Amino acid sequence: MIGKRITIEYYDHNESFKKLLPRSGSVVRELSFEDFGNGWYLIELDEPFDYKQAFDYRNRDAKPDSFKEMHITHLLIKSRWKDYDIDGNESTSVFVLLVPDASVFDNEKVQGKDFLHVCWGMVNKTTS
């Protein structure tokens, strides 16, 4: 899967995020997380984007009117459907998670909660 080119389109779960998709990129890494399981793919985006979150998702004590701005260069995706993989011949529904800070992968223990689930998407491969 490393090096595969894919396109992620909007599917459901967050209408406000819909305007930021579709996005294309390349699979740069396969990951497993203790809390979120295996089968996750790190996608390096061809065109990064800026995203403003209504609160600091990692800080439950954050004030509701605070905003966290993120420059997104990578997404994490995983198939939502049993026995469907993003490398298959058919489109596949995926979880789409933002990677707010790619330096998180420098840590020994990376967990799924380090990322922000923003929507469900559909993956369609693009030509290399």
KASULQUI-V192709 format. One line per field, one symbol per residue. psi: psi as a letter, one per 40 degrees, with the letter a starting at -180 (. if undefined). A space follows every 50 residues. Layout:
psi->???
This chain:
psi->dhehhihhiidiegddedeeiiiiaiheihiihdeeaaeihhhhidgiii hhheihdegeeihdeiihhihheiihiihehhehieeaeiihhihhhigd heedeeidghideeihhdiiihhhiii.
